[in-house]
Each structure stands twice: as structure tokens, then as C-alpha cells.
């Protein structure tokens, strides 16, 4: 099961007021965009952990690390999944077919590159989310309620 990051947030009333000034669509896009942007340090941390453990091989495993956003309209939940993309395929340096997500399943229990990437970057991800959302709100306010 994937780890979840729980955060205490202060200033929700002020945030709600600012988001309510936007259209519902614009506010939702701002939140999703901020969450997706904020997740980039985790992707980078996972790739760095792969390299530091000597697991680069052809770089296929590193290049398969990605993030995907899923939005659940029914309950308004936004999920950003970070990990090995199952659709990436390639060959190792010996020319043998290699599917990175299968390779990652074998390596992760020993090297914990995904878990370590999460642990190393979770605080940066939260800070980046706050910064990215604040930037979107400021841009909206600066434009007098226009596009972010």
C-alpha cells in the first residue's frame, strides 16, 4: 500500500475565501496543478536514489519514474501517483527485454528507492504545494480575477 502524507493546515478559512473568489473550475485546476507541480521533487528524489544505489543500468528504470494525476469527481479527491510507469518498456545493456515496473518490484524491497524518495522529499513537496497554490492565487488576484 502506498504511503499517504497527512498535514495540518493553518489558514484554511483565508484560503477558502480566496478560492471562492475564483470560479469553481479555476479553483479546482489551481489545486490540481499545485499538487502535480509539488510532486516533482519526489520524482527527482526517487531517480537520485536509483542512481545512488547503482541501479541505473541503461537508465530505463530512471526514465520510467513518473507522476500521474487522478481526479475523482464524485468526492472531489485529487490523487497524484508517483512511481514506475507500467507502460515503459525497453532493453537492458545486454539487449534483453526489460520491463522497468517488474524490475522495480524486485529491487524496491532491497533498495527502497521509492520509499526513500518519499521520505526524503515529503516536506519539500508540502512546501512546494503551498508555494505553487499561493502563486496561482496571487496571479489570479493580480489579473483582477482573470486566468491564473
Secondary structure, 3 states (H helix, E strand, C coil): CCCCCCCCCCCHHHHHHHHHHCCHHHHHHHHHHHHHHHCHHHHHHHHHHHHHCCCCCCCHHHHCEEEEEEEECCCCEEEEEEEECCCCEEECCCCCEEEHHHHHHHHHHHHCHHHHHHHHHHHHHHHHHHHHHHHHHHHHHHCCCCCC
